[in-house]
């Protein structure tokens, strides 16, 4: 007889296999309905999930987004360089945690994986004074430089 | 980036999206797809190698990584494996997120994914989802004895 009993506070919440399930969900949507549907889905997700961040951006509070990203990457235990300077938030990473985990476990990320950045954050910035710019993205590793900045007039 | 710590709301929205596109049938089809693709190399392989103990090995890793509040029991003599989930981390997270509404049939993905694998290997699989509004449930896997 084997018994194990745990409380939520006994462990850290970090189940990296969810990157695999996420990739499978995206692949399924692409295969069944085409790549446009994936964009549609990610817009729906971002519209709901990032509604609080969108409110921050509407108020011109980029500090709030800085906190969100720092917290998200800390939970993921993933190193990034993040700077907020002159109302511009810049995030640089040497690799993407999702792409890295997928490749390390023998899975190929969906071709449109970049959309989990671009579509998600462009949706978050829509109807706010800020715009999202993906300066560079390496589809093999997910190394990238991202910027949130005031829209130019 | 969609962090693995943000996957649950993305998953829930994914189910809503699929239902909008093709009805509940499409969601069910996705669960079959995911079960066949994802659990084949994990849960199924472990149960093929270790028998019912494979369930214990699989869920010990998953539930600890998901920081669940649970009790898991393997009674090899009885041929029974059981999880009593006191607070499911996934449903718990969805219930706590006040700015998002969980997919109504969210918890149904668990029996859909796991029963397919376990029943295909000759086990009896049951889940009680009657308390999922409080993020509670239980799961029981039983070996089917030949003399039964």
Interface residues (C-beta under 8 A of the other chain):
Chain A: X1 X2 X3 X4 X5 X6 X7 X8 X9 X10 X11 X12 X13 X14 X15 X16 X17 X18 X19 X20 X21 X22 X24 X25 X28 X29 X32 X33 X37 X40 X41 X44 X45 X48 X49 X51 X52 X72 X73 X75 X76 X96 X97 X98 X101 X116 X117 X120
Chain B: X1 X2 X3 X4 X5 X6 X7 X8 X9 X10 X11 X13 X14 X16 X17 X18 X21 X22 X26 X30 X33 X34 X37 X38 X42 X53 X56 X60 X62 X63 X64 X65 X66 X67 X68 X69 X70 X71 X72 X73 X74 X75 X76 X77 X87 X89 X92 X99 X100
